[in-house]
Amino acid sequence: MPPTLIATIFLFMTAVCGVGYWCLDRKMVRLSDTLRDTYKLGLMMIYGLQMVLLLMFAL
């Protein structure tokens, strides 16, 4: 896989996670704290997986 494709996918997924986090924090204030924390944990796991995949393909 070319590095530019990997970087593009990584940036796209980071942007999607960022927009999801922003929407959750700013727009959905009526959600329970447990649901918000679970979603934030899921976003951190996705970001961590992206970092692992990026390092696997980059090295």
C-alpha distance matrix in Angstrom:
0.0 3.8 6.4 8.5 7.0 7.1 10.5 11.6 11.4 13.1 15.7 16.4 17.0 19.1 21.1 21.7 23.0 25.0 26.6 27.4 29.0 31.0 32.2 33.3 35.1 36.8 37.3 37.9 40.6 42.5 40.0 41.1 39.9 38.6 36.3 35.1 34.5 32.6 30.3 29.7 28.9 26.3 24.7 24.7 23.1 20.3 19.8 20.0 17.4 15.0 15.9 15.4 11.9 11.1 13.0 11.5 7.9 9.6 12.0
3.8 0.0 3.8 5.5 5.5 6.7 8.9 10.2 11.2 12.7 14.6 15.8 17.1 18.7 20.4 21.6 23.1 24.6 26.2 27.5 29.0 30.6 32.1 33.4 35.0 36.4 37.2 38.1 40.7 42.9 40.6 41.9 40.7 39.6 37.3 35.8 35.3 33.7 31.2 30.4 29.9 27.5 25.4 25.4 24.3 21.4 20.3 20.9 18.8 15.9 16.4 16.7 13.5 11.6 13.5 13.0 9.3 9.5 12.4
6.4 3.8 0.0 3.8 5.4 5.1 6.1 8.5 9.9 10.4 12.2 14.1 15.4 16.3 18.2 19.9 21.0 22.2 24.2 25.6 26.7 28.3 30.1 31.4 32.7 34.1 35.2 36.2 38.6 41.0 38.8 40.0 38.5 37.6 35.5 33.7 33.0 31.8 29.4 28.1 27.7 25.7 23.3 22.9 22.3 19.5 17.9 18.4 16.9 13.7 13.7 14.5 11.9 9.1 11.0 11.5 8.1 7.2 10.6
8.5 5.5 3.8 0.0 3.8 5.4 5.0 6.0 8.6 9.7 10.4 12.1 14.2 15.1 16.3 18.2 19.9 20.7 22.3 24.1 25.4 26.6 28.3 30.0 31.3 32.4 33.4 34.7 37.2 39.7 37.7 39.2 38.0 37.4 35.1 33.1 32.8 31.7 29.0 27.8 27.9 25.8 23.1 23.2 22.9 19.9 18.2 19.5 18.2 14.6 15.1 16.6 14.0 11.2 13.8 14.7 11.4 10.6 14.2
7.0 5.5 5.4 3.8 0.0 3.8 5.4 5.0 6.2 8.5 9.9 10.5 12.3 14.1 15.3 16.5 18.3 19.8 21.1 22.5 24.2 25.6 26.9 28.5 30.2 31.3 32.0 33.1 35.8 38.0 35.9 37.4 36.4 35.6 33.1 31.4 31.3 29.9 27.1 26.3 26.4 23.9 21.5 22.0 21.4 18.0 17.0 18.4 16.6 13.2 14.6 15.8 12.6 10.8 13.9 14.2 11.0 11.4 15.1
7.1 6.7 5.1 5.4 3.8 0.0 3.8 5.4 5.2 6.1 8.6 9.9 10.7 12.2 14.2 15.4 16.5 18.2 20.0 21.1 22.4 24.2 25.8 26.9 28.5 30.0 30.9 31.7 34.2 36.4 34.1 35.3 34.0 33.1 30.8 29.2 28.7 27.2 24.7 23.8 23.4 21.1 18.8 18.9 18.1 15.1 13.9 14.9 13.1 9.8 10.9 12.0 9.0 7.1 10.3 10.8 8.1 8.7 12.4
10.5 8.9 6.1 5.0 5.4 3.8 0.0 3.8 5.5 5.0 6.1 8.5 9.9 10.4 12.1 14.2 15.3 16.2 18.2 19.8 20.8 22.2 24.2 25.5 26.7 28.1 29.2 30.4 32.7 35.2 33.2 34.5 33.1 32.5 30.4 28.3 27.9 26.9 24.2 22.9 23.0 21.1 18.3 18.2 18.2 15.2 13.3 14.8 13.9 10.2 10.7 12.9 10.8 8.0 11.1 12.7 10.4 9.8 13.6
11.6 10.2 8.5 6.0 5.0 5.4 3.8 0.0 3.8 5.4 5.2 6.1 8.6 9.8 10.5 12.2 14.2 15.2 16.4 18.2 19.8 20.9 22.4 24.2 25.6 26.6 27.4 28.8 31.4 33.8 32.0 33.7 32.6 32.2 29.7 27.7 27.8 26.8 23.7 22.7 23.3 21.1 18.2 18.9 19.0 15.6 14.2 16.4 15.4 11.7 13.2 15.5 13.0 11.0 14.4 15.7 13.3 13.3 17.1
11.4 11.2 9.9 8.6 6.2 5.2 5.5 3.8 0.0 3.8 5.5 5.1 6.1 8.5 9.8 10.5 12.2 14.1 15.3 16.4 18.2 19.8 21.0 22.4 24.2 25.6 26.1 27.0 29.7 31.8 29.7 31.3 30.3 29.5 27.0 25.3 25.3 23.9 21.0 20.4 20.7 18.1 15.6 16.5 16.2 12.6 11.9 14.1 12.5 9.1 11.5 13.4 10.8 9.7 13.5 14.3 12.4 13.3 16.9
13.1 12.7 10.4 9.7 8.5 6.1 5.0 5.4 3.8 0.0 3.8 5.5 5.3 6.1 8.6 10.0 10.6 12.1 14.3 15.3 16.4 18.2 20.0 21.0 22.4 24.1 25.1 25.9 28.3 30.6 28.4 29.7 28.3 27.6 25.4 23.4 23.1 22.0 19.3 18.1 18.2 16.2 13.4 13.7 13.7 10.5 8.8 11.0 10.2 6.5 8.3 10.9 9.2 7.6 11.2 12.9 11.7 12.1 15.6
15.7 14.6 12.2 10.4 9.9 8.6 6.1 5.2 5.5 3.8 0.0 3.8 5.5 5.0 6.1 8.6 9.9 10.3 12.2 14.1 15.1 16.2 18.2 19.8 20.9 22.0 23.2 24.5 26.9 29.5 27.7 29.3 28.0 27.8 25.5 23.2 23.2 22.7 19.6 18.2 19.1 17.3 14.0 14.7 15.6 12.4 10.4 13.2 13.2 9.6 11.0 14.2 12.9 10.9 14.3 16.3 15.0 14.8 18.4
16.4 15.8 14.1 12.1 10.5 9.9 8.5 6.1 5.1 5.5 3.8 0.0 3.8 5.4 5.1 6.2 8.7 9.8 10.6 12.3 14.2 15.3 16.5 18.3 20.0 20.9 21.5 22.8 25.5 27.8 26.1 28.0 27.1 26.9 24.2 22.2 22.7 21.8 18.5 17.8 18.9 16.6 13.5 15.1 15.8 12.3 11.3 14.5 13.9 10.8 13.2 15.9 14.2 13.1 16.7 18.2 16.8 17.3 20.9
17.0 17.1 15.4 14.2 12.3 10.7 9.9 8.6 6.1 5.3 5.5 3.8 0.0 3.8 5.4 5.0 6.1 8.5 9.9 10.4 12.1 14.1 15.3 16.3 18.2 19.8 20.4 21.0 23.7 25.8 23.7 25.2 24.3 23.7 21.1 19.3 19.5 18.4 15.2 14.6 15.4 12.9 10.1 11.8 12.1 8.5 8.1 11.4 10.8 8.2 11.1 13.6 12.3 12.0 15.5 16.8 16.2 17.1 20.4
19.1 18.7 16.3 15.1 14.1 12.2 10.4 9.8 8.5 6.1 5.0 5.4 3.8 0.0 3.8 5.5 5.1 6.1 8.6 9.8 10.4 12.2 14.2 15.2 16.4 18.0 19.3 20.2 22.4 24.9 23.0 24.4 23.0 22.8 20.6 18.2 18.2 17.8 14.7 13.2 14.3 12.7 9.2 10.2 11.7 8.8 6.9 10.5 11.1 8.5 10.3 13.6 13.2 12.3 15.4 17.5 17.2 17.4 20.5
21.1 20.4 18.2 16.3 15.3 14.2 12.1 10.5 9.8 8.6 6.1 5.1 5.4 3.8 0.0 3.8 5.4 5.0 6.1 8.5 9.7 10.4 12.1 14.0 15.2 16.1 17.2 18.6 21.1 23.7 22.3 24.2 23.2 23.5 21.0 18.4 19.2 19.0 15.5 14.4 16.3 14.7 11.2 12.9 14.7 11.8 10.5 14.2 14.8 12.2 14.1 17.4 16.7 15.7 18.9 20.9 20.2 20.4 23.7
21.7 21.6 19.9 18.2 16.5 15.4 14.2 12.2 10.5 10.0 8.6 6.2 5.0 5.5 3.8 0.0 3.8 5.4 5.2 6.1 8.6 9.9 10.5 12.2 14.2 15.3 15.6 16.6 19.4 21.6 19.9 22.0 21.4 21.4 18.5 16.4 17.5 16.8 13.2 12.9 14.9 12.7 9.7 12.4 13.7 10.6 10.5 14.3 14.4 12.4 15.1 17.8 17.0 16.8 20.1 21.7 21.2 21.9 25.2
23.0 23.1 21.0 19.9 18.3 16.5 15.3 14.2 12.2 10.6 9.9 8.7 6.1 5.1 5.4 3.8 0.0 3.8 5.5 5.0 6.1 8.6 9.9 10.4 12.2 14.1 14.9 15.4 17.7 20.0 17.9 19.5 18.5 18.4 15.8 13.5 14.1 13.6 10.2 9.3 11.3 9.5 6.1 8.8 10.5 8.1 7.9 11.7 12.4 11.2 13.5 16.2 16.2 16.3 19.2 20.9 21.1 21.8 24.7
25.0 24.6 22.2 20.7 19.8 18.2 16.2 15.2 14.1 12.1 10.3 9.8 8.5 6.1 5.0 5.4 3.8 0.0 3.8 5.4 5.1 6.1 8.6 9.8 10.6 12.0 13.5 14.7 16.7 19.5 18.1 19.8 18.6 19.2 17.0 14.0 14.8 15.2 11.9 10.3 12.9 12.1 8.5 10.4 13.1 11.3 10.0 13.7 15.1 13.6 15.2 18.4 18.6 18.1 20.8 23.0 23.1 23.2 26.2
26.6 26.2 24.2 22.3 21.1 20.0 18.2 16.4 15.3 14.3 12.2 10.6 9.9 8.6 6.1 5.2 5.5 3.8 0.0 3.8 5.4 5.0 6.1 8.5 9.9 10.4 11.1 12.7 15.2 17.9 16.9 19.2 18.7 19.6 16.9 14.2 15.9 16.2 12.6 11.9 15.0 13.8 10.7 13.4 15.7 13.6 13.2 16.9 17.9 16.3 18.4 21.4 21.3 20.9 23.9 25.8 25.6 26.0 29.1
27.4 27.5 25.6 24.1 22.5 21.1 19.8 18.2 16.4 15.3 14.1 12.3 10.4 9.8 8.5 6.1 5.0 5.4 3.8 0.0 3.8 5.4 5.2 6.1 8.6 10.0 10.2 10.6 13.4 15.6 13.9 16.2 15.8 16.3 13.4 11.1 12.9 12.9 9.1 9.3 12.3 10.9 8.5 11.7 13.8 12.1 12.5 16.0 16.8 16.1 18.4 21.0 21.0 21.3 24.2 25.8 26.0 26.8 29.7
29.0 29.0 26.7 25.4 24.2 22.4 20.8 19.8 18.2 16.4 15.1 14.2 12.1 10.4 9.7 8.6 6.1 5.1 5.4 3.8 0.0 3.8 5.5 5.1 6.1 8.5 9.9 10.2 12.0 14.7 13.1 14.8 13.7 14.6 12.3 9.2 10.6 11.5 8.2 7.0 10.5 10.3 7.7 10.2 13.0 12.2 12.0 15.2 16.8 16.3 18.0 20.8 21.5 21.6 24.1 26.1 26.6 27.1 29.8
31.0 30.6 28.3 26.6 25.6 24.2 22.2 20.9 19.8 18.2 16.2 15.3 14.1 12.2 10.4 9.9 8.6 6.1 5.0 5.4 3.8 0.0 3.8 5.4 5.2 5.9 7.8 9.4 11.1 14.3 13.7 15.9 15.2 16.8 14.7 11.4 13.3 14.7 11.6 10.5 14.1 14.1 11.5 13.7 16.7 15.7 15.1 18.4 20.2 19.2 20.8 23.8 24.3 24.0 26.6 28.8 29.1 29.3 32.2
32.2 32.1 30.1 28.3 26.9 25.8 24.2 22.4 21.0 20.0 18.2 16.5 15.3 14.2 12.1 10.5 9.9 8.6 6.1 5.2 5.5 3.8 0.0 3.8 5.5 5.4 5.1 6.7 9.4 12.1 11.6 14.5 14.6 16.2 13.6 10.9 13.7 14.6 11.4 11.5 15.2 14.7 12.6 15.5 18.0 16.9 17.1 20.5 21.7 21.0 23.0 25.8 26.0 26.1 28.9 30.7 30.9 31.5 34.4
33.3 33.4 31.4 30.0 28.5 26.9 25.5 24.2 22.4 21.0 19.8 18.3 16.3 15.2 14.0 12.2 10.4 9.8 8.5 6.1 5.1 5.4 3.8 0.0 3.8 5.8 5.8 5.2 7.4 9.7 8.5 11.0 10.9 12.5 9.9 7.2 10.2 11.3 8.5 8.9 12.6 12.5 11.2 14.0 16.4 16.0 16.5 19.5 20.9 20.8 22.8 25.3 25.9 26.3 28.8 30.6 31.2 31.9 34.6
35.1 35.0 32.7 31.3 30.2 28.5 26.7 25.6 24.2 22.4 20.9 20.0 18.2 16.4 15.2 14.2 12.2 10.6 9.9 8.6 6.1 5.2 5.5 3.8 0.0 3.8 6.1 6.3 6.6 9.9 9.5 11.4 10.6 13.0 11.4 8.0 10.4 12.7 10.5 9.7 13.4 14.3 12.8 14.7 17.7 17.7 17.6 20.4 22.4 22.2 23.6 26.4 27.4 27.5 29.7 31.9 32.6 32.9 35.5
36.8 36.4 34.1 32.4 31.3 30.0 28.1 26.6 25.6 24.1 22.0 20.9 19.8 18.0 16.1 15.3 14.1 12.0 10.4 10.0 8.5 5.9 5.4 5.8 3.8 0.0 3.8 6.1 6.6 10.2 11.0 13.6 13.4 16.1 14.4 11.4 14.1 16.2 13.9 13.3 17.1 17.7 15.9 18.0 21.1 20.6 20.4 23.4 25.3 24.8 26.3 29.2 29.9 29.8 32.2 34.4 34.9 35.1 37.9
37.3 37.2 35.2 33.4 32.0 30.9 29.2 27.4 26.1 25.1 23.2 21.5 20.4 19.3 17.2 15.6 14.9 13.5 11.1 10.2 9.9 7.8 5.1 5.8 6.1 3.8 0.0 3.8 6.0 8.6 9.7 13.0 13.9 16.3 14.1 11.8 15.1 16.7 14.1 14.6 18.3 18.3 16.9 19.6 22.2 21.5 21.8 25.0 26.4 25.9 27.9 30.6 31.0 31.1 33.8 35.7 36.0 36.5 39.4
37.9 38.1 36.2 34.7 33.1 31.7 30.4 28.8 27.0 25.9 24.5 22.8 21.0 20.2 18.6 16.6 15.4 14.7 12.7 10.6 10.2 9.4 6.7 5.2 6.3 6.1 3.8 0.0 3.8 5.5 6.0 9.5 10.8 13.1 10.8 9.1 12.7 14.0 12.0 13.1 16.6 16.7 16.0 18.8 21.0 20.8 21.6 24.5 25.8 25.9 27.9 30.3 30.8 31.4 33.9 35.6 36.2 37.0 39.7
40.6 40.7 38.6 37.2 35.8 34.2 32.7 31.4 29.7 28.3 26.9 25.5 23.7 22.4 21.1 19.4 17.7 16.7 15.2 13.4 12.0 11.1 9.4 7.4 6.6 6.6 6.0 3.8 0.0 3.8 5.6 8.2 9.2 12.2 11.0 9.1 12.4 14.6 13.3 13.9 17.2 18.1 17.7 19.9 22.4 22.7 23.3 25.8 27.5 27.8 29.5 31.9 32.8 33.3 35.6 37.5 38.3 39.0 41.5
42.5 42.9 41.0 39.7 38.0 36.4 35.2 33.8 31.8 30.6 29.5 27.8 25.8 24.9 23.7 21.6 20.0 19.5 17.9 15.6 14.7 14.3 12.1 9.7 9.9 10.2 8.6 5.5 3.8 0.0 3.8 6.5 9.0 11.6 10.4 9.9 13.3 14.9 14.2 15.6 18.5 19.2 19.4 21.8 23.8 24.2 25.3 27.7 29.1 29.8 31.6 33.7 34.6 35.5 37.8 39.3 40.3 41.2 43.7
40.0 40.6 38.8 37.7 35.9 34.1 33.2 32.0 29.7 28.4 27.7 26.1 23.7 23.0 22.3 19.9 17.9 18.1 16.9 13.9 13.1 13.7 11.6 8.5 9.5 11.0 9.7 6.0 5.6 3.8 0.0 3.8 6.5 8.3 6.6 6.7 10.2 11.3 10.9 12.7 15.3 15.8 16.5 18.9 20.6 21.2 22.6 24.8 26.1 27.0 29.0 30.8 31.7 32.8 35.0 36.4 37.5 38.6 41.0
41.1 41.9 40.0 39.2 37.4 35.3 34.5 33.7 31.3 29.7 29.3 28.0 25.2 24.4 24.2 22.0 19.5 19.8 19.2 16.2 14.8 15.9 14.5 11.0 11.4 13.6 13.0 9.5 8.2 6.5 3.8 0.0 3.8 5.4 5.4 6.4 8.8 10.1 11.0 12.6 14.5 15.7 16.9 18.7 20.3 21.5 23.0 24.6 26.1 27.5 29.2 30.7 32.0 33.3 35.2 36.5 38.0 39.1 41.2
39.9 40.7 38.5 38.0 36.4 34.0 33.1 32.6 30.3 28.3 28.0 27.1 24.3 23.0 23.2 21.4 18.5 18.6 18.7 15.8 13.7 15.2 14.6 10.9 10.6 13.4 13.9 10.8 9.2 9.0 6.5 3.8 0.0 3.8 5.5 5.1 6.1 8.5 9.9 10.5 12.2 14.2 15.3 16.4 18.3 20.0 21.1 22.4 24.3 25.7 27.0 28.6 30.3 31.5 33.0 34.6 36.3 37.2 39.0
38.6 39.6 37.6 37.4 35.6 33.1 32.5 32.2 29.5 27.6 27.8 26.9 23.7 22.8 23.5 21.4 18.4 19.2 19.6 16.3 14.6 16.8 16.2 12.5 13.0 16.1 16.3 13.1 12.2 11.6 8.3 5.4 3.8 0.0 3.8 5.5 5.2 6.1 8.6 9.9 10.5 12.3 14.3 15.3 16.5 18.4 20.0 21.0 22.5 24.4 25.8 26.9 28.6 30.2 31.7 32.9 34.7 35.9 37.6
36.3 37.3 35.5 35.1 33.1 30.8 30.4 29.7 27.0 25.4 25.5 24.2 21.1 20.6 21.0 18.5 15.8 17.0 16.9 13.4 12.3 14.7 13.6 9.9 11.4 14.4 14.1 10.8 11.0 10.4 6.6 5.4 5.5 3.8 0.0 3.8 5.5 5.1 6.2 8.6 9.9 10.5 12.4 14.3 15.3 16.6 18.5 19.9 21.1 22.7 24.5 25.8 27.0 28.6 30.5 31.5 33.1 34.4 36.4
35.1 35.8 33.7 33.1 31.4 29.2 28.3 27.7 25.3 23.4 23.2 22.2 19.3 18.2 18.4 16.4 13.5 14.0 14.2 11.1 9.2 11.4 10.9 7.2 8.0 11.4 11.8 9.1 9.1 9.9 6.7 6.4 5.1 5.5 3.8 0.0 3.8 5.5 5.2 6.2 8.6 9.9 10.6 12.4 14.3 15.4 16.6 18.4 20.0 21.2 22.8 24.5 25.9 27.0 28.9 30.4 31.8 32.8 34.9
34.5 35.3 33.0 32.8 31.3 28.7 27.9 27.8 25.3 23.1 23.2 22.7 19.5 18.2 19.2 17.5 14.1 14.8 15.9 12.9 10.6 13.3 13.7 10.2 10.4 14.1 15.1 12.7 12.4 13.3 10.2 8.8 6.1 5.2 5.5 3.8 0.0 3.8 5.4 5.0 6.1 8.6 9.8 10.5 12.3 14.3 15.3 16.4 18.3 20.0 21.1 22.6 24.4 25.6 27.1 28.6 30.4 31.3 33.1
32.6 33.7 31.8 31.7 29.9 27.2 26.9 26.8 23.9 22.0 22.7 21.8 18.4 17.8 19.0 16.8 13.6 15.2 16.2 12.9 11.5 14.7 14.6 11.3 12.7 16.2 16.7 14.0 14.6 14.9 11.3 10.1 8.5 6.1 5.1 5.5 3.8 0.0 3.8 5.5 5.1 6.2 8.7 9.9 10.5 12.4 14.3 15.2 16.5 18.5 20.1 21.1 22.6 24.3 25.9 26.9 28.7 30.0 31.8
30.3 31.2 29.4 29.0 27.1 24.7 24.2 23.7 21.0 19.3 19.6 18.5 15.2 14.7 15.5 13.2 10.2 11.9 12.6 9.1 8.2 11.6 11.4 8.5 10.5 13.9 14.1 12.0 13.3 14.2 10.9 11.0 9.9 8.6 6.2 5.2 5.4 3.8 0.0 3.8 5.4 5.0 6.3 8.7 9.8 10.6 12.4 14.2 15.3 16.6 18.6 20.0 21.1 22.5 24.5 25.7 27.1 28.4 30.5
29.7 30.4 28.1 27.8 26.3 23.8 22.9 22.7 20.4 18.1 18.2 17.8 14.6 13.2 14.4 12.9 9.3 10.3 11.9 9.3 7.0 10.5 11.5 8.9 9.7 13.3 14.6 13.1 13.9 15.6 12.7 12.6 10.5 9.9 8.6 6.2 5.0 5.5 3.8 0.0 3.8 5.4 5.1 6.3 8.7 9.9 10.6 12.3 14.3 15.4 16.7 18.5 20.0 21.0 22.8 24.4 25.9 26.8 28.8
28.9 29.9 27.7 27.9 26.4 23.4 23.0 23.3 20.7 18.2 19.1 18.9 15.4 14.3 16.3 14.9 11.3 12.9 15.0 12.3 10.5 14.1 15.2 12.6 13.4 17.1 18.3 16.6 17.2 18.5 15.3 14.5 12.2 10.5 9.9 8.6 6.1 5.1 5.4 3.8 0.0 3.8 5.4 5.1 6.2 8.7 9.9 10.5 12.3 14.2 15.3 16.5 18.4 19.8 21.2 22.5 24.5 25.5 27.1
26.3 27.5 25.7 25.8 23.9 21.1 21.1 21.1 18.1 16.2 17.3 16.6 12.9 12.7 14.7 12.7 9.5 12.1 13.8 10.9 10.3 14.1 14.7 12.5 14.3 17.7 18.3 16.7 18.1 19.2 15.8 15.7 14.2 12.3 10.5 9.9 8.6 6.2 5.0 5.4 3.8 0.0 3.8 5.4 5.0 6.2 8.6 9.8 10.5 12.4 14.3 15.3 16.5 18.2 20.0 21.0 22.6 24.0 25.9
24.7 25.4 23.3 23.1 21.5 18.8 18.3 18.2 15.6 13.4 14.0 13.5 10.1 9.2 11.2 9.7 6.1 8.5 10.7 8.5 7.7 11.5 12.6 11.2 12.8 15.9 16.9 16.0 17.7 19.4 16.5 16.9 15.3 14.3 12.4 10.6 9.8 8.7 6.3 5.1 5.4 3.8 0.0 3.8 5.4 5.1 6.2 8.6 9.9 10.6 12.5 14.4 15.4 16.4 18.5 20.0 21.2 22.2 24.4
24.7 25.4 22.9 23.2 22.0 18.9 18.2 18.9 16.5 13.7 14.7 15.1 11.8 10.2 12.9 12.4 8.8 10.4 13.4 11.7 10.2 13.7 15.5 14.0 14.7 18.0 19.6 18.8 19.9 21.8 18.9 18.7 16.4 15.3 14.3 12.4 10.5 9.9 8.7 6.3 5.1 5.4 3.8 0.0 3.8 5.5 5.1 6.1 8.6 9.8 10.6 12.4 14.2 15.2 16.6 18.4 20.1 20.8 22.6
23.1 24.3 22.3 22.9 21.4 18.1 18.2 19.0 16.2 13.7 15.6 15.8 12.1 11.7 14.7 13.7 10.5 13.1 15.7 13.8 13.0 16.7 18.0 16.4 17.7 21.1 22.2 21.0 22.4 23.8 20.6 20.3 18.3 16.5 15.3 14.3 12.3 10.5 9.8 8.7 6.2 5.0 5.4 3.8 0.0 3.8 5.4 5.0 6.1 8.6 9.8 10.5 12.2 14.1 15.4 16.4 18.4 19.7 21.2
20.3 21.4 19.5 19.9 18.0 15.1 15.2 15.6 12.6 10.5 12.4 12.3 8.5 8.8 11.8 10.6 8.1 11.3 13.6 12.1 12.2 15.7 16.9 16.0 17.7 20.6 21.5 20.8 22.7 24.2 21.2 21.5 20.0 18.4 16.6 15.4 14.3 12.4 10.6 9.9 8.7 6.2 5.1 5.5 3.8 0.0 3.8 5.4 5.1 6.2 8.7 9.9 10.5 12.1 14.3 15.2 16.5 18.0 20.1
19.8 20.3 17.9 18.2 17.0 13.9 13.3 14.2 11.9 8.8 10.4 11.3 8.1 6.9 10.5 10.5 7.9 10.0 13.2 12.5 12.0 15.1 17.1 16.5 17.6 20.4 21.8 21.6 23.3 25.3 22.6 23.0 21.1 20.0 18.5 16.6 15.3 14.3 12.4 10.6 9.9 8.6 6.2 5.1 5.4 3.8 0.0 3.8 5.4 5.0 6.4 8.8 9.9 10.5 12.4 14.3 15.5 16.2 18.4
20.0 20.9 18.4 19.5 18.4 14.9 14.8 16.4 14.1 11.0 13.2 14.5 11.4 10.5 14.2 14.3 11.7 13.7 16.9 16.0 15.2 18.4 20.5 19.5 20.4 23.4 25.0 24.5 25.8 27.7 24.8 24.6 22.4 21.0 19.9 18.4 16.4 15.2 14.2 12.3 10.5 9.8 8.6 6.1 5.0 5.4 3.8 0.0 3.8 5.3 5.1 6.3 8.7 9.8 10.7 12.4 14.4 15.2 16.7
17.4 18.8 16.9 18.2 16.6 13.1 13.9 15.4 12.5 10.2 13.2 13.9 10.8 11.1 14.8 14.4 12.4 15.1 17.9 16.8 16.8 20.2 21.7 20.9 22.4 25.3 26.4 25.8 27.5 29.1 26.1 26.1 24.3 22.5 21.1 20.0 18.3 16.5 15.3 14.3 12.3 10.5 9.9 8.6 6.1 5.1 5.4 3.8 0.0 3.8 5.4 5.1 6.2 8.5 9.9 10.5 12.3 13.9 15.5
15.0 15.9 13.7 14.6 13.2 9.8 10.2 11.7 9.1 6.5 9.6 10.8 8.2 8.5 12.2 12.4 11.2 13.6 16.3 16.1 16.3 19.2 21.0 20.8 22.2 24.8 25.9 25.9 27.8 29.8 27.0 27.5 25.7 24.4 22.7 21.2 20.0 18.5 16.6 15.4 14.2 12.4 10.6 9.8 8.6 6.2 5.0 5.3 3.8 0.0 3.8 5.5 5.1 6.0 8.5 9.8 10.6 11.8 14.2
15.9 16.4 13.7 15.1 14.6 10.9 10.7 13.2 11.5 8.3 11.0 13.2 11.1 10.3 14.1 15.1 13.5 15.2 18.4 18.4 18.0 20.8 23.0 22.8 23.6 26.3 27.9 27.9 29.5 31.6 29.0 29.2 27.0 25.8 24.5 22.8 21.1 20.1 18.6 16.7 15.3 14.3 12.5 10.6 9.8 8.7 6.4 5.1 5.4 3.8 0.0 3.8 5.5 5.0 6.2 8.6 10.1 10.3 12.1
15.4 16.7 14.5 16.6 15.8 12.0 12.9 15.5 13.4 10.9 14.2 15.9 13.6 13.6 17.4 17.8 16.2 18.4 21.4 21.0 20.8 23.8 25.8 25.3 26.4 29.2 30.6 30.3 31.9 33.7 30.8 30.7 28.6 26.9 25.8 24.5 22.6 21.1 20.0 18.5 16.5 15.3 14.4 12.4 10.5 9.9 8.8 6.3 5.1 5.5 3.8 0.0 3.8 5.4 5.2 6.1 8.7 9.8 10.8
11.9 13.5 11.9 14.0 12.6 9.0 10.8 13.0 10.8 9.2 12.9 14.2 12.3 13.2 16.7 17.0 16.2 18.6 21.3 21.0 21.5 24.3 26.0 25.9 27.4 29.9 31.0 30.8 32.8 34.6 31.7 32.0 30.3 28.6 27.0 25.9 24.4 22.6 21.1 20.0 18.4 16.5 15.4 14.2 12.2 10.5 9.9 8.7 6.2 5.1 5.5 3.8 0.0 3.8 5.4 5.0 6.2 8.3 10.1
11.1 11.6 9.1 11.2 10.8 7.1 8.0 11.0 9.7 7.6 10.9 13.1 12.0 12.3 15.7 16.8 16.3 18.1 20.9 21.3 21.6 24.0 26.1 26.3 27.5 29.8 31.1 31.4 33.3 35.5 32.8 33.3 31.5 30.2 28.6 27.0 25.6 24.3 22.5 21.0 19.8 18.2 16.4 15.2 14.1 12.1 10.5 9.8 8.5 6.0 5.0 5.4 3.8 0.0 3.8 5.5 5.4 5.8 8.5
13.0 13.5 11.0 13.8 13.9 10.3 11.1 14.4 13.5 11.2 14.3 16.7 15.5 15.4 18.9 20.1 19.2 20.8 23.9 24.2 24.1 26.6 28.9 28.8 29.7 32.2 33.8 33.9 35.6 37.8 35.0 35.2 33.0 31.7 30.5 28.9 27.1 25.9 24.5 22.8 21.2 20.0 18.5 16.6 15.4 14.3 12.4 10.7 9.9 8.5 6.2 5.2 5.4 3.8 0.0 3.8 5.5 5.0 6.0
11.5 13.0 11.5 14.7 14.2 10.8 12.7 15.7 14.3 12.9 16.3 18.2 16.8 17.5 20.9 21.7 20.9 23.0 25.8 25.8 26.1 28.8 30.7 30.6 31.9 34.4 35.7 35.6 37.5 39.3 36.4 36.5 34.6 32.9 31.5 30.4 28.6 26.9 25.7 24.4 22.5 21.0 20.0 18.4 16.4 15.2 14.3 12.4 10.5 9.8 8.6 6.1 5.0 5.5 3.8 0.0 3.8 5.6 5.7
7.9 9.3 8.1 11.4 11.0 8.1 10.4 13.3 12.4 11.7 15.0 16.8 16.2 17.2 20.2 21.2 21.1 23.1 25.6 26.0 26.6 29.1 30.9 31.2 32.6 34.9 36.0 36.2 38.3 40.3 37.5 38.0 36.3 34.7 33.1 31.8 30.4 28.7 27.1 25.9 24.5 22.6 21.2 20.1 18.4 16.5 15.5 14.4 12.3 10.6 10.1 8.7 6.2 5.4 5.5 3.8 0.0 3.8 5.6
9.6 9.5 7.2 10.6 11.4 8.7 9.8 13.3 13.3 12.1 14.8 17.3 17.1 17.4 20.4 21.9 21.8 23.2 26.0 26.8 27.1 29.3 31.5 31.9 32.9 35.1 36.5 37.0 39.0 41.2 38.6 39.1 37.2 35.9 34.4 32.8 31.3 30.0 28.4 26.8 25.5 24.0 22.2 20.8 19.7 18.0 16.2 15.2 13.9 11.8 10.3 9.8 8.3 5.8 5.0 5.6 3.8 0.0 3.8
12.0 12.4 10.6 14.2 15.1 12.4 13.6 17.1 16.9 15.6 18.4 20.9 20.4 20.5 23.7 25.2 24.7 26.2 29.1 29.7 29.8 32.2 34.4 34.6 35.5 37.9 39.4 39.7 41.5 43.7 41.0 41.2 39.0 37.6 36.4 34.9 33.1 31.8 30.5 28.8 27.1 25.9 24.4 22.6 21.2 20.1 18.4 16.7 15.5 14.2 12.1 10.8 10.1 8.5 6.0 5.7 5.6 3.8 0.0
